[in-house]
């Protein structure tokens, strides 16, 4: 049986390595998904601009389904000058990250996939960073505003380009409002390296790291644990099932 190729393009939350819950492996293990061949094109640290440059890799596998989930790093780069400077060097960005530039890159991704792939395409809105959507902490307030703004950009592009839309922000934000946690009050690189060490060297699971750090839906305030990751998997599952027959 020829399996249906489903490709996923994004950053570390798609790659599912280190402290990021691997929701693509969750999909792969589900019995009803034996009809799919899942291809993971997630790369840690990518912004929408970098995902756009990697479209030829995605198109080369001739997918029937393409899901794009990118933008969290664009938000962090726009909120934190330190992160923005780091990403500009690391990811060789040609301009300063901004909502307008993000929107243009997302639009170009959707447009090119429509034109160059015979595939059903979906764009995912962003998961919240931090777990206090009514916070008064200035950094968390700005994160909340930007995540919602960038998710609205994604939703508008999906509507205008007539591609699918996966409401990750809406679903996870609703869960966080029902079970709020602490604010993501600042960005520091050291805790991310520490958590990667815990997973890669000490063999802790993302959920164990999450518990150690005191998050409900995240491992570190940015990457998702299994509670939120399974929400993402279920949303993607619904999109997968929309246009493909189930195995009998």
Secondary structure, 3 states (H helix, E strand, C coil): CCCEEEEEEECHHHHCCCCCCCHHHHHHHCHHHCCEEEEEEECCCCCHHHHHHCHHHHHHCCCCEEEEECCHHHHHHHHCHHHHHHHHHHCCCCCCCCHHHHHHHHHHHHHHHHHHCCCEEEEECCCCCCCCCCCCCHHHHHHHHHHHHHHHHHHHHHHHHCCEEECHHHHHHHHHHHCCCCCCCCCCHHHHHHHHHHHHCCCCCHHHHHHHHCCCCECCCCCECHHHHHHHHHHHHHHHHHCCCCCC
